[in-house]
């Protein structure tokens, strides 16, 4: 009788054993997802700041406006809103200019004049975006004190600074050569 009881217990594994493989597979999948997300974020930062300069400055001004008094914050937000509304038309023009440049470059019959005109238009639209951003920043700076302008400049510089992980010094304290600094 005792052998029959052992045989039936071996024929049906305990309940937890049936779930171990699916749980391990799900766990492995989640770990791979997490590692992929972290690696993707690091890889995206290797090439420098994300986005176009006008977007970077706009984000820096948004972050900075949180530190301003209420009246200056309202003024900064109004300028940002005006900037965004003006950029909608410029972004549409930029997409059209890029499309025209791409079509001119990939045309079956190469036309240098057409491509040069398309690239000139693209450059003009980008210049217009920069001019609009500069006008917004100039308007904002009128109302700021010297200390506030310094803080805004730090925000902008920090936003433009590339986040290169490969430039970290090597070694324990790092002088870039793997030798500890004195």
Secondary structure, DSSP 4 states (H G I P E B T S, - for coil): -HHHHHHHHHHS--HHHHHHHHHHHHHHHHHHHHHHHHHHHHHHHTTSSSS-HHHHHHHHHHHHHTTS-HHHHHHHHHHHHHHHHHHHHHHHHHHHHHHHHHHHHT-SS--HHHHHHHHHHHHHHHHHHHHHHHHHHHHHHHT--HHHHHHHHHHHHHHHS---GGGSPPTTTTSSSSSPP-
